[in-house]
């Protein structure tokens, strides 16, 4: 009997080691050099604190549209928790980067800073958190195989994968809350109260999740109440206050030195007029649930949660079993998911912009996975195989998207088939550790796939079921059917604004270092919508990369003609004319810029260089 228990313990340890490796490897393999506003504003705050000891991000303000403006200065508009944590490791990271002559906070170094911060605070911490999720799933009866499969699917099979590799706050908050739940659940004993250290740490984690992502406040309160119910001595509630007070005090100080009041946050001072207007509605853009949003968040064939991660739909049916198994944990998981869902469906931009799915719901996913574990524990072979197959199919879809470009513009109704795969067909080259080490894109992706396949085979070898290979084949068949249906629906979806889709394809190809293909995409865009000035402008920037300066000047000139109030367009036109050796036209354009914007520095510099200023 002892030998059986020893074998099982070794098997658990082996699968947990495999789980950590798979998640850590996947989360750190992909390198996304194109950064977006949500990421750059957080990194700007981290750099400002590290380099200048201030929360003002003026030196980096031109790198992001997501920023607050207060008393003549720019600030990060996001919750500061993730950036504050990042600033603490900046000295070490920069010391290491100097060995490679890289300044991480420079425009060229930002992509490396993004990779390092994402790997540390999201990629590797998510791998550690997957072990905690494994333990929780094992506790509720999912068994070794079920706990492993669902833990892998949490990361690689949902939108969590994207936000484990990009410097956003959603997955960071998810990790902190999950860790707090784990501490509470494993610390509660029948005859013994939860230790003071656990209470303080769990409270700190919940509070820090809130100052990292404000919408996590409701979830933190739910888990906080759960913690209180687990305390045998209610007089120890002061420990919860003690642990939670530290991040709250940090946020209050940050708000005071940045916005003049402990109750004033960055979202109240949005610099961009559109965001300012939207965030002023309700509470930070959250008003009341929309039926359309509620349906789209879950069921939409474009970005619905259950469409890209169908195993989560089965997980919903596990809440009843979870509440029977552990009433307290079950109620926490159910209310956490519902609360997050209602808040998400009440937000003005419920999908969250350029995203493969509803990113604001990411912190609710571990609670849904736990319910899935309860369903697994009470199900027969058929349901388990269905769930395993859908988990595998979800991993294929979400991993493929994250390997390419997960920042998907809203115009595309199928993130993977209409955007990711089309980019690949047009010559897009995914960037990952393999490519950076000198491999071709195809070889680097093949290496990644082979390693995951080997991990899958190793899991099958470690599985104790007598029919494990039959089960593996059936799961692969189910996964294949789902992927085929997903692809077929995606290919048949209709894009309403094709000119806009071609524009975004062109922008991404240009940023990926393929200006020739991007010019072709821009030409298609202006053929479909001749007055879309943005396509002409970006076509010009791509033509400059190809050293076709005269053609670039013509394209940018057309953009300026269609958008005559755009100062930046005329500045770019002047430089294109200068590069085309049409100095007379460059002088005229610079003078026009100064008429539109007296004191424009780039125009003055170019005129001075031309000897006319």
C-alpha positions as CSV (number, residue, x, y, z in Angstrom):
1,X,0.0,0.0,0.0
2,X,2.8,2.4,0.9
3,X,4.4,1.7,-2.5
4,X,1.2,2.6,-4.2
5,X,1.1,5.9,-2.3
6,X,4.8,6.6,-3.0
7,X,4.3,5.9,-6.7
8,X,1.3,8.3,-6.8
9,X,3.2,11.0,-5.0
10,X,6.1,10.7,-7.5
11,X,3.6,10.8,-10.3
12,X,2.1,14.0,-9.0
13,X,5.5,15.6,-8.5
14,X,6.5,14.6,-12.1
15,X,3.3,16.0,-13.6
16,X,3.6,19.3,-11.6
17,X,7.2,19.7,-12.8
18,X,5.9,19.0,-16.4
19,X,3.1,21.5,-15.9
20,X,5.4,24.2,-14.7
21,X,7.8,23.6,-17.6
22,X,5.1,23.7,-20.3
23,X,3.5,26.9,-19.0
24,X,6.8,28.7,-18.3
25,X,8.2,27.6,-21.7
26,X,5.1,28.7,-23.6
27,X,4.8,32.0,-21.8
28,X,8.4,33.0,-22.4
29,X,8.9,31.6,-25.9
30,X,7.0,34.3,-27.9
31,X,8.4,37.7,-28.3
32,X,6.0,40.5,-29.3
33,X,8.0,43.6,-30.4
34,X,5.0,45.7,-31.5
35,X,3.7,47.4,-28.3
36,X,0.4,49.0,-27.8
37,X,-0.8,51.9,-25.6
38,X,-2.0,49.9,-22.7
39,X,1.5,48.3,-22.3
40,X,3.6,51.4,-23.0
41,X,1.8,53.6,-20.5
42,X,2.5,51.1,-17.7
43,X,6.2,50.7,-18.8
44,X,6.5,54.5,-18.9
45,X,5.5,54.8,-15.3
46,X,8.0,52.1,-14.3
47,X,10.7,53.9,-16.2
48,X,9.8,57.3,-14.7
49,X,9.9,56.0,-11.2
50,X,13.2,54.1,-11.8
51,X,15.0,56.9,-13.7
52,X,13.6,60.1,-12.3
53,X,11.9,59.1,-9.0
54,X,8.6,60.6,-10.2
55,X,5.2,59.4,-11.5
56,X,5.2,62.0,-14.3
57,X,5.7,60.3,-17.7
58,X,6.3,63.4,-19.8
59,X,9.5,62.0,-21.4
60,X,7.5,59.0,-22.6
61,X,4.1,60.6,-23.3
62,X,4.5,60.5,-27.1
63,X,4.7,56.6,-26.9
64,X,1.1,56.1,-25.8
65,X,-2.4,57.5,-26.2
66,X,-3.4,55.9,-22.8
67,X,-2.4,58.6,-20.4
68,X,-3.8,61.0,-17.9
69,X,-3.2,64.8,-17.9
70,X,-3.1,66.8,-14.7
71,X,-1.6,70.2,-13.8
72,X,0.4,70.4,-17.0
73,X,1.9,66.9,-16.9
74,X,1.2,63.4,-18.2
75,X,0.7,60.4,-16.1
76,X,-0.1,56.7,-16.5
77,X,-3.9,56.4,-16.5
78,X,-4.0,52.8,-15.3
79,X,-4.0,51.3,-11.8
80,X,-0.4,51.6,-10.7
81,X,0.2,48.3,-9.0
82,X,1.9,46.4,-11.8
83,X,4.1,49.4,-12.8
84,X,5.1,49.9,-9.1
85,X,6.2,46.2,-8.9
86,X,8.1,46.5,-12.2
87,X,9.9,49.6,-11.0
88,X,11.4,47.6,-8.1
89,X,13.2,45.2,-10.5
90,X,14.2,47.9,-13.0
91,X,17.7,48.5,-11.5
92,X,18.6,44.8,-11.8
93,X,17.2,44.5,-15.3
94,X,19.0,47.6,-16.5
95,X,22.3,46.5,-15.0
96,X,22.0,43.2,-17.0
97,X,20.9,45.1,-20.2
98,X,24.1,47.2,-20.0
99,X,26.1,44.1,-20.7
100,X,24.4,44.2,-24.1
101,X,24.7,48.0,-24.5
102,X,20.9,48.4,-24.2
103,X,19.0,51.2,-22.5
104,X,15.7,49.5,-21.6
105,X,13.8,52.8,-21.3
106,X,14.9,54.1,-24.7
107,X,12.5,53.7,-27.7
108,X,14.7,50.8,-29.0
109,X,14.9,49.2,-25.6
110,X,11.2,49.2,-24.8
111,X,10.5,46.0,-26.7
112,X,13.2,44.2,-24.6
113,X,11.9,45.8,-21.4
114,X,8.4,44.6,-22.3
115,X,9.6,41.0,-22.8
116,X,11.5,40.9,-19.5
117,X,8.7,42.5,-17.4
118,X,6.1,40.2,-19.0
119,X,8.3,37.1,-18.5
120,X,8.9,38.0,-14.8
121,X,5.6,39.3,-13.6
122,X,3.2,37.3,-15.9
123,X,4.9,34.4,-17.7
124,X,6.8,32.8,-14.8
125,X,4.4,33.8,-12.1
126,X,1.5,32.3,-14.1
127,X,3.6,29.0,-14.3
128,X,3.9,29.1,-10.5
129,X,0.1,29.9,-10.2
130,X,-0.7,26.9,-12.4
131,X,0.7,24.7,-9.7
132,X,-1.6,26.3,-7.1
133,X,-4.5,25.8,-9.4
134,X,-3.4,22.1,-9.8
135,X,-3.5,21.7,-6.0
136,X,-7.0,23.3,-5.8
137,X,-8.3,21.1,-8.6
138,X,-6.8,18.0,-6.9
139,X,-8.4,18.9,-3.6
140,X,-11.9,19.0,-5.2
141,X,-11.4,15.6,-6.7
142,X,-10.3,16.2,-10.3
143,X,-7.6,13.6,-10.0
144,X,-4.1,13.8,-11.3
145,X,-5.0,13.8,-15.0
146,X,-7.9,16.2,-14.7
147,X,-5.9,18.7,-12.6
148,X,-3.1,18.6,-15.1
149,X,-5.3,19.0,-18.2
150,X,-7.4,21.8,-16.7
151,X,-4.3,23.7,-15.4
152,X,-2.7,23.6,-18.8
153,X,-5.9,24.7,-20.4
154,X,-6.3,27.6,-18.1
155,X,-3.2,29.2,-19.6
156,X,-2.7,27.8,-23.1
157,X,-6.3,27.2,-23.9
158,X,-7.9,30.6,-23.0
159,X,-7.4,34.3,-23.5
160,X,-5.2,34.1,-20.4
161,X,-2.3,33.0,-22.7
162,X,-2.3,36.4,-24.5
163,X,-2.3,38.3,-21.2
164,X,0.5,36.0,-19.7
165,X,2.8,37.3,-22.5
166,X,1.7,41.0,-22.7
167,X,2.3,43.6,-20.0
168,X,-1.4,44.1,-19.0
169,X,-2.9,44.0,-15.5
170,X,-5.6,41.3,-16.0
171,X,-3.5,38.1,-15.6
172,X,-1.4,39.8,-12.8
173,X,-4.6,40.4,-10.8
174,X,-5.8,36.9,-11.6
175,X,-2.5,35.4,-10.2
176,X,-2.7,37.4,-7.0
177,X,-6.3,36.5,-6.3
178,X,-5.8,32.8,-7.1
179,X,-2.8,32.7,-4.7
180,X,-5.0,34.3,-2.0
181,X,-7.7,31.6,-2.5
182,X,-5.1,28.9,-2.3
183,X,-3.7,30.3,1.0
184,X,-7.1,30.4,2.5
185,X,-8.3,27.0,1.3
186,X,-5.1,25.1,2.3
187,X,-4.7,27.1,5.5
188,X,-8.2,26.3,6.9
189,X,-8.0,23.3,9.2
190,X,-10.8,21.6,11.2
191,X,-9.2,22.1,14.6
192,X,-6.9,24.9,13.9
193,X,-7.3,28.5,12.8
194,X,-5.6,29.9,9.7
195,X,-2.1,31.1,10.6
196,X,-1.6,34.9,11.0
197,X,1.0,34.9,8.3
198,X,-1.4,33.4,5.8
199,X,-4.2,35.9,6.7
200,X,-1.9,38.8,6.3
201,X,-0.3,37.6,3.0
202,X,-3.7,36.7,1.5
203,X,-5.1,40.1,2.4
204,X,-2.1,41.8,1.0
205,X,-2.4,39.8,-2.3
206,X,-6.1,40.7,-2.6
207,X,-5.5,44.4,-1.9
208,X,-2.5,44.5,-4.3
209,X,-4.7,42.9,-7.0
210,X,-7.1,45.9,-6.6
211,X,-4.4,48.5,-6.9
212,X,-3.2,46.7,-10.0
213,X,-6.7,46.4,-11.7
214,X,-9.5,48.4,-10.1
215,X,-12.3,46.1,-11.3
216,X,-10.8,43.3,-9.2
217,X,-12.2,45.1,-6.1
218,X,-15.5,43.2,-6.2
219,X,-13.7,39.9,-6.5
220,X,-11.3,40.9,-3.7
221,X,-14.3,41.6,-1.4
222,X,-15.9,38.3,-2.3
223,X,-12.7,36.4,-1.4
224,X,-12.1,38.6,1.6
225,X,-15.6,37.6,3.0
226,X,-14.6,34.0,2.4
227,X,-11.5,34.5,4.4
228,X,-13.5,36.0,7.3
229,X,-15.8,33.0,7.3
230,X,-12.8,30.7,7.6
231,X,-11.4,32.5,10.7
232,X,-12.4,30.7,13.9
233,X,-11.6,33.8,16.0
234,X,-13.3,36.8,14.4
235,X,-11.2,39.1,16.6
236,X,-8.4,38.3,14.1
237,X,-10.1,40.3,11.4
238,X,-7.6,43.1,12.2
239,X,-5.0,41.0,10.5
240,X,-7.0,41.3,7.3
241,X,-7.1,45.1,7.7
242,X,-3.3,45.0,8.4
243,X,-2.5,43.1,5.3
244,X,-4.8,45.0,3.0
245,X,-3.8,48.4,4.3
246,X,-0.3,48.4,2.8
247,X,-1.3,48.4,-0.9
248,X,-4.2,50.8,-0.1
249,X,-1.8,53.2,1.5
250,X,0.5,52.9,-1.5
251,X,-2.3,53.7,-3.9
252,X,-3.4,56.7,-1.8
253,X,0.1,58.1,-1.8
254,X,0.4,57.5,-5.5
255,X,-2.9,59.3,-6.2
256,X,-2.0,62.2,-3.9
257,X,1.4,63.0,-5.5
258,X,0.0,62.4,-9.0
259,X,-3.5,63.9,-9.0
260,X,-3.6,65.9,-5.8
261,X,-6.1,63.7,-3.9
262,X,-6.0,60.3,-2.4
263,X,-9.4,59.6,-4.1
264,X,-8.4,60.8,-7.6
265,X,-7.3,58.2,-10.1
266,X,-5.8,58.4,-13.5
267,X,-9.0,57.4,-15.3
268,X,-10.6,60.7,-14.0
269,X,-8.0,62.7,-16.0
270,X,-7.9,61.0,-19.4
271,X,-5.9,63.0,-21.9
272,X,-7.6,61.6,-25.0
273,X,-11.0,63.3,-25.5
274,X,-12.8,60.1,-26.5
275,X,-11.6,58.1,-23.4
276,X,-12.3,61.1,-21.2
277,X,-15.9,61.2,-22.4
278,X,-16.4,57.4,-22.1
279,X,-14.7,57.0,-18.7
280,X,-16.9,59.8,-17.3
281,X,-20.0,57.7,-17.8
282,X,-21.1,55.7,-14.7
283,X,-18.2,54.6,-12.6
284,X,-15.1,54.6,-14.8
285,X,-17.0,53.7,-17.9
286,X,-19.1,51.0,-16.1
287,X,-22.9,51.7,-16.3
288,X,-25.4,48.8,-16.5
289,X,-25.3,45.4,-18.2
290,X,-26.1,45.3,-21.9
291,X,-28.0,42.2,-23.2
292,X,-26.0,42.5,-26.4
293,X,-22.7,42.6,-24.5
294,X,-23.7,39.6,-22.3
295,X,-24.4,37.5,-25.3
296,X,-21.3,38.6,-27.3
297,X,-18.9,38.0,-24.3
298,X,-19.8,34.3,-24.2
299,X,-21.4,33.1,-27.4
300,X,-20.2,35.4,-30.2
301,X,-18.5,33.3,-33.0
302,X,-16.2,36.2,-33.4
303,X,-14.6,36.7,-29.9
304,X,-17.0,34.9,-27.5
305,X,-15.3,33.2,-24.5
306,X,-17.0,29.8,-25.2
307,X,-16.2,30.0,-28.9
308,X,-12.4,30.1,-28.5
309,X,-12.4,28.1,-25.2
310,X,-15.4,25.7,-25.5
311,X,-14.4,23.6,-22.5
312,X,-15.3,26.5,-20.3
313,X,-19.0,26.0,-21.4
314,X,-18.8,22.6,-19.9
315,X,-17.2,24.0,-16.8
316,X,-20.3,26.1,-16.1
317,X,-22.2,22.8,-15.3
318,X,-19.7,22.1,-12.5
319,X,-20.8,24.8,-10.1
320,X,-23.6,22.6,-8.7
321,X,-21.1,19.8,-7.9
322,X,-18.5,22.3,-6.5
323,X,-21.0,23.8,-4.1
324,X,-21.9,20.3,-2.9
325,X,-18.2,19.4,-2.5
326,X,-17.2,22.7,-0.7
327,X,-20.1,25.1,-0.2
328,X,-17.9,28.1,0.7
329,X,-15.5,27.7,-2.2
330,X,-18.3,27.0,-4.6
331,X,-20.2,30.1,-3.7
332,X,-17.0,32.2,-3.9
333,X,-16.3,30.8,-7.4
334,X,-19.8,31.3,-8.7
335,X,-20.3,34.9,-7.3
336,X,-16.8,35.9,-8.5
337,X,-17.6,34.7,-12.1
338,X,-21.0,36.3,-12.1
339,X,-19.8,39.6,-10.7
340,X,-17.0,39.9,-13.2
341,X,-19.3,39.0,-16.0
342,X,-21.9,41.6,-15.0
343,X,-19.2,44.3,-14.6
344,X,-17.7,43.4,-18.0
345,X,-21.0,43.5,-19.8
346,X,-21.6,47.0,-18.2
347,X,-18.4,48.5,-19.6
348,X,-18.6,50.8,-22.7
349,X,-16.0,48.7,-24.6
350,X,-16.9,45.3,-23.3
351,X,-14.4,43.4,-25.5
352,X,-11.5,45.7,-24.7
353,X,-10.3,47.0,-28.1
354,X,-7.7,45.1,-30.1
355,X,-8.0,41.7,-28.4
356,X,-8.7,38.1,-29.4
357,X,-11.5,37.9,-26.8
358,X,-13.1,39.5,-23.7
359,X,-9.9,40.4,-21.8
360,X,-11.6,42.0,-18.8
361,X,-13.0,38.6,-17.8
362,X,-9.5,37.1,-17.5
363,X,-9.4,37.3,-13.6
364,X,-12.6,35.2,-13.4
365,X,-11.2,32.3,-15.4
366,X,-9.5,30.4,-12.6
367,X,-12.8,30.3,-10.7
368,X,-14.5,28.9,-13.8
369,X,-11.7,26.3,-14.2
370,X,-12.2,25.2,-10.6
371,X,-15.9,24.6,-11.4
372,X,-14.7,22.5,-14.4
373,X,-12.6,20.5,-12.0
374,X,-15.7,19.7,-9.9
375,X,-17.5,18.5,-13.1
376,X,-14.6,16.3,-14.0
377,X,-14.6,14.7,-10.5
378,X,-18.3,13.7,-10.9
379,X,-18.3,12.7,-14.6
380,X,-18.0,9.5,-16.4
381,X,-15.5,8.6,-19.2
382,X,-17.5,10.2,-22.0
383,X,-17.7,13.7,-20.4
384,X,-14.1,13.6,-19.4
385,X,-13.0,12.7,-22.9
386,X,-15.2,15.5,-24.3
387,X,-13.7,18.0,-21.9
388,X,-10.2,16.8,-22.5
389,X,-10.7,17.0,-26.3
390,X,-12.2,20.5,-26.1
391,X,-9.3,21.6,-23.8
392,X,-6.8,20.3,-26.4
393,X,-8.7,22.1,-29.2
394,X,-8.7,25.3,-27.2
395,X,-5.0,25.0,-26.7
396,X,-4.5,24.7,-30.5
397,X,-6.6,27.8,-31.3
398,X,-5.3,30.1,-28.5
399,X,-1.7,29.0,-29.0
400,X,-1.8,29.6,-32.7
401,X,-3.2,33.0,-32.2
402,X,-0.6,34.0,-29.6
403,X,2.2,32.7,-31.8
404,X,1.2,35.2,-34.5
405,X,-0.4,38.5,-33.4
406,X,-3.1,38.4,-30.7
407,X,-3.8,42.2,-30.8
408,X,-6.7,41.8,-33.3
409,X,-8.6,44.9,-34.6
410,X,-12.3,44.8,-34.0
411,X,-13.0,44.9,-37.8
412,X,-12.0,41.2,-38.1
413,X,-14.8,38.9,-37.1
414,X,-12.5,35.9,-36.8
415,X,-9.2,36.7,-34.9
416,X,-7.3,33.7,-36.0
417,X,-8.6,32.9,-39.5
418,X,-9.1,36.4,-40.9
419,X,-6.2,38.1,-39.2
420,X,-3.5,35.7,-37.9
421,X,-3.6,33.2,-40.7
422,X,-4.0,35.9,-43.4
423,X,-1.0,37.7,-42.0
424,X,1.0,34.5,-42.3
425,X,-0.2,33.9,-45.9
426,X,1.0,37.5,-46.8
427,X,4.5,36.9,-45.5
428,X,4.2,37.8,-41.8
429,X,7.1,36.5,-39.8
430,X,6.3,35.5,-36.2
431,X,8.9,36.6,-33.7
432,X,10.0,34.3,-30.9
433,X,13.1,33.1,-29.0
434,X,13.9,30.7,-31.9
435,X,13.8,33.5,-34.5
436,X,15.9,35.7,-32.3
437,X,18.5,33.0,-32.0
438,X,18.8,32.7,-35.8
439,X,16.2,30.1,-36.8
440,X,13.7,30.7,-39.5
441,X,10.1,31.3,-38.6
442,X,9.0,27.9,-39.7
443,X,11.7,26.0,-37.8
444,X,11.2,28.1,-34.7
445,X,7.4,27.3,-34.7
446,X,8.1,23.7,-35.4
447,X,10.5,23.5,-32.4
448,X,7.8,24.9,-30.2
449,X,5.1,22.5,-31.5
450,X,7.5,19.5,-31.2
451,X,8.3,20.4,-27.6
452,X,4.6,20.7,-26.7
453,X,3.9,17.3,-28.5
454,X,6.6,15.7,-26.5
455,X,5.1,17.1,-23.3
456,X,1.7,15.7,-24.4
457,X,3.3,12.3,-25.0
458,X,5.0,12.4,-21.6
459,X,1.7,13.2,-19.9
460,X,0.1,10.2,-21.6
461,X,3.0,8.0,-20.5
462,X,2.5,9.2,-16.9
463,X,-1.2,8.7,-17.0
464,X,-2.4,5.6,-15.0
465,X,-5.5,4.8,-17.1
466,X,-5.3,1.4,-18.8
467,X,-6.9,2.9,-22.0
468,X,-4.8,6.0,-22.0
469,X,-3.7,5.8,-25.6
470,X,-7.2,5.1,-26.7
471,X,-8.3,8.1,-24.7
472,X,-5.6,10.2,-26.2
473,X,-6.7,9.4,-29.7
474,X,-10.3,10.1,-29.0
475,X,-9.4,13.5,-27.4
476,X,-7.3,14.3,-30.5
477,X,-10.3,13.5,-32.7
478,X,-12.6,15.7,-30.7
479,X,-10.0,18.5,-30.8
480,X,-9.7,18.1,-34.5
481,X,-13.5,18.4,-35.1
482,X,-13.6,21.5,-33.0
483,X,-10.7,23.2,-34.8
484,X,-12.2,22.3,-38.2
485,X,-15.5,23.9,-37.2
486,X,-13.8,26.9,-35.7
487,X,-11.8,27.4,-38.9
488,X,-14.8,26.9,-41.2
489,X,-16.9,29.4,-39.4
490,X,-14.1,31.9,-39.3
491,X,-13.3,31.6,-43.0
492,X,-17.0,32.1,-43.9
493,X,-17.5,35.1,-41.6
494,X,-18.0,38.3,-43.6
495,X,-15.9,41.4,-43.0
496,X,-18.1,44.5,-43.4
497,X,-15.3,47.1,-43.8
498,X,-12.8,45.5,-46.1
499,X,-10.8,48.7,-46.6
500,X,-10.3,49.0,-42.9
501,X,-9.3,45.3,-42.6
502,X,-6.7,45.8,-45.4
503,X,-5.4,48.9,-43.7
504,X,-4.7,47.0,-40.4
505,X,-3.2,44.1,-42.3
506,X,-0.9,46.7,-44.0
507,X,0.1,48.3,-40.7
508,X,1.0,45.0,-39.1
509,X,3.0,43.8,-42.1
510,X,4.9,47.1,-42.2
511,X,5.7,46.8,-38.5
512,X,6.8,43.2,-39.1
513,X,9.4,44.4,-41.6
514,X,7.6,43.6,-44.8
515,X,6.9,47.0,-46.5
516,X,6.4,45.5,-49.9
517,X,3.4,43.4,-48.8
518,X,2.1,46.2,-46.7
519,X,2.0,48.6,-49.7
520,X,0.0,46.0,-51.6
521,X,-2.5,45.9,-48.7
522,X,-2.7,49.7,-48.5
523,X,-3.4,49.9,-52.3
524,X,-6.3,47.4,-51.8
525,X,-7.6,49.6,-49.0
526,X,-7.6,52.8,-51.0
527,X,-9.1,51.0,-54.0
528,X,-12.0,50.0,-51.8
529,X,-12.3,53.4,-50.1
530,X,-10.4,56.1,-52.1
531,X,-10.9,58.8,-49.4
532,X,-9.4,56.8,-46.5
533,X,-6.5,59.1,-45.8
534,X,-4.8,56.8,-43.2
535,X,-4.0,54.2,-45.8
536,X,-2.3,56.7,-48.0
537,X,-0.3,58.0,-45.1
538,X,0.9,54.6,-43.9
539,X,1.6,53.6,-47.5
540,X,4.0,56.5,-47.7
541,X,5.8,55.4,-44.5
542,X,6.2,51.9,-46.0
543,X,7.5,53.3,-49.3
544,X,10.1,55.3,-47.4
545,X,11.4,52.0,-46.0
546,X,11.7,50.8,-49.6
547,X,13.7,54.0,-50.5
548,X,10.9,55.0,-52.9
549,X,10.9,58.6,-51.7
550,X,9.0,60.2,-54.7
551,X,6.2,57.6,-54.4
552,X,6.2,58.1,-50.7
553,X,5.8,61.9,-51.1
554,X,2.9,61.3,-53.5
555,X,1.1,58.9,-51.1
556,X,1.6,61.1,-48.1
557,X,0.6,64.2,-50.1
558,X,-2.7,62.5,-51.0
559,X,-3.3,61.8,-47.3
560,X,-2.7,65.5,-46.5
561,X,-5.0,66.5,-49.3
562,X,-7.8,64.4,-47.8
563,X,-7.0,65.5,-44.2
564,X,-5.8,69.1,-44.5
565,X,-5.8,69.9,-40.8
566,X,-3.4,67.1,-39.8
567,X,-0.1,68.8,-38.9
568,X,1.8,65.5,-38.5
569,X,0.8,64.5,-42.0
570,X,2.4,67.7,-43.5
571,X,5.5,67.2,-41.3
572,X,5.9,63.7,-42.7
573,X,5.3,65.0,-46.2
574,X,8.1,67.6,-45.8
575,X,10.5,64.9,-44.8
576,X,9.5,62.6,-47.7
577,X,10.0,65.5,-50.1
578,X,13.4,66.2,-48.6
579,X,14.4,62.6,-49.0
580,X,13.2,62.7,-52.6
581,X,15.5,65.7,-53.1
582,X,12.6,68.0,-53.7
583,X,13.9,70.7,-51.4
584,X,11.7,73.5,-52.8
585,X,8.6,71.5,-52.0
586,X,9.9,70.6,-48.6
587,X,10.4,74.3,-47.8
588,X,6.9,75.2,-48.9
589,X,5.4,72.3,-46.9
590,X,7.4,73.3,-43.7
591,X,6.2,76.9,-44.0
592,X,2.6,75.5,-44.3
593,X,3.2,73.5,-41.2
594,X,4.3,76.6,-39.3
595,X,1.1,78.3,-40.4
596,X,-1.0,75.5,-39.0
597,X,1.2,75.0,-35.9
598,X,3.5,78.0,-35.1
599,X,6.6,76.8,-33.4
600,X,6.4,73.3,-34.7
601,X,9.8,71.9,-33.7
602,X,10.3,69.3,-36.5
603,X,9.3,71.8,-39.2
604,X,11.7,74.4,-37.7
605,X,14.5,71.9,-37.6
606,X,14.1,70.9,-41.2
607,X,13.9,74.5,-42.4
608,X,17.0,75.3,-40.4
609,X,18.8,72.3,-42.1
610,X,17.6,73.6,-45.5
611,X,19.1,77.0,-44.6
612,X,15.8,78.8,-44.5
613,X,15.3,79.4,-40.8
